[in-house]
């Protein structure tokens, strides 16, 4: 006899399974290739039950992206707790780890995927996404020992995401770039981002002394 009633705890567990399934699939094959059917089958539920949680796969994917934020923060803490490395080496190590994306089971949206997702989000959904994103990058700055001032957080978001997204886009979305030099170019860009954060860190120290 089919089960017709789920407790709140049961529903929460199903929702978490859906988010995990969606994150695995989009990391493996991208947003466009991932279907609702693939997600609910991997989560072990029916199509009807899926739509009792989400109206479309894009809403689910956004929530699934939020799931990986604690993993990113924990990884940043791991890098910063490494002994025998300088501050720069630790920060660069984390940046390079993030840029590897799929290899480390981290989903990074391509330019096309961002357009797909954001075109389906409501205004409130988009506002929530930006709020979550801001919180993630502010927390990263704190882990790096940099005061998360609003301007710094927003600049940091643009700098790091532009590098990672462009790296993913070569050569598929932007084939005019020289693919064989994309890794080296990315490393140079990440060094500049690290320079920016290091300067912020120095400014914080000077400000503390002034106080």
N, C-alpha and C positions, 0 to 999 in steps of 0.2 A: 504493500500500500504506500503510495507516494507521501512524502512528508509535506504537510501543508503549513506548519507553524514553526517559526524560528524564534529563538530568544534573541534579545538585543546583543548578547555576547556572541551567539552563533552568527548573526548578521555582520557583526564587526569582523569576525574571523574570515567570513566569505569575502568581505570588502578588502581586507588585507591580502587575501589570496589573489583577488582580481588585480590589485595594484602590483603585486609581485610578478604575476604572469604578464601583465602589460609591459612592465619595465624590462623583463627578460626578452620579450619579443621585439620591442622597438630597438633594444640594444643590438640584438642579433640581426635584424633585417630592415629596420627603419619604420617610420610612421606609415608611409603610403602602403607598404607591403603587408602591414599588420592589419588583420581584420577582427571585427567583433567576434566572429565565430572562433577564430584561433584563440582569442583571449578567454572566452567562457569555457571552451573545451579544455584548455590547459588548467583553468581554475576548477574544473570538475563540476560545473553547474549548467543549467539550461539557458537558452537564449532569453526566454521570458523572465527568468530570475535575474539575469544580467541587467535588463532594462528596469528592474525595480530599484537598481542602485544608480545607474547612469543613463542619461538620455542619448549619449553618443560616446564613441571611443576617445574623442579628443578630451572630454572632461575627465575621463579616467586617466589618460596619459599624463595630464597635468598633475593630478594627485599622485600618480606614480613617481613623477619627477621629484615631488616633495619628499618621497620615501628615501631617496638616496642622499639627501642633505646631511642627515646625521652621520652617514658613512664618510662623507667628504670631510666633515669636521673632525671626526675621530682619526682619519688618516692624516690630516694636518697636524693634529696633536702628536701622533706617532712620529712624524718627521721632525717636529720641533723638539722632541724629547731625546732624539738620537745624540749619543755622545761622540766626541771626537770630530765633529763637523762644525764649521762656522755657521753663523746665522744665515748668510747668503746661500751656502750650500744646502741648508735645510729647506729654505724657501724655494730655491730652484728645483730641488728634488721633488717637492710637492707639485710645483707647476708642471714639471715634465711628466709626473705620474698622471696628473689630470689630463694632459694633452694626449695621452695614449688612448683615452676613451674606451672603445670596445674591448681592447686587450685587458683592461682592468675592470670590465663590467660596469663602466660608467657611460650613461647615455648622454650624449651631447647633441642637441638639435642642430641640423643643418639649416641653411638659410631658407630653403624650400619648406622644411618641416616647421620652422617657426611661422611661416606664412600660413601653412595649413592649420596649425593649432590656434594661432591668434585670431584667425578669421572666424573660428567657431566659438570663441570665448565671449561671454557677456562682459559688459563694462565692469561689473563687480568681480567677475572671474579674473579679468586682466589686472584689476587693481590688487587682488589678492596675490596673483602671481608675482607682481612687482614687489609687493610687500615682503613676500617670502624670499625672493631673490635678494632684496636689500638686506634682510636679516642674515642670510647665509654669508654674504660678503663682509658684512660688518663683524660677524663672529670670526671669520677668517683673519681679519685685521687684528682683532684682539688676541687671537692665538699667536700671531706673528709678533705681538708686542707693539703694535701700532694703534694709536688712538683712533677709533672709528668715527671721525668727523664726517658729517654728511657729504661734503664735496669730495673728500678722499674716497669714500665708499662708492659713490657714483662713478668717479673716474676709474677706480679699480675695476668695477664691473665692466665698463666699456673696454678698458685695456685688455683684461684677461680673456673675456669672451670673444673679442674680435680676433685675437690670436688663435684661440682654439677652434672657433667656427671657420675661419679662413683655412686653417690646416686641414680640417675635415672636408672642405669644399674643393681642395686641389686633388685631382684634376677634374673631377666630375662636373661641378657647377661653374668653376672658373678655370677652364683648361688652358687659358693663355698664360698662366703662371708656370714657372719652370718646376716641374714636380720633383726632380731629383735634388733640388736645393731647398725644398720646403721645410725639411727638418732643421737644417742649419739656420735658415732665416727665422724660423720659429724660436730657436734657442737664443738668437741675438735679441729678438723682441722681448723674450722673457727676461733676459738680462736687464733690459731697459726698465721693465716693470719692477724688477727687484731693486734697481737703482732708485726708482721713484719711491718705493716703500722704505728703503733705507734712509733716504733724505727726510721722509716724514718722521721716521723714528728719531733721527737726530734733532729735528725741530721740536719734538716732544721733550727730549732731554733738556734742550736749551730753555724751553718754556718752564719746565719743572724747576730748573736752577733759578730762573728769574722770579718764580713765586717764593 
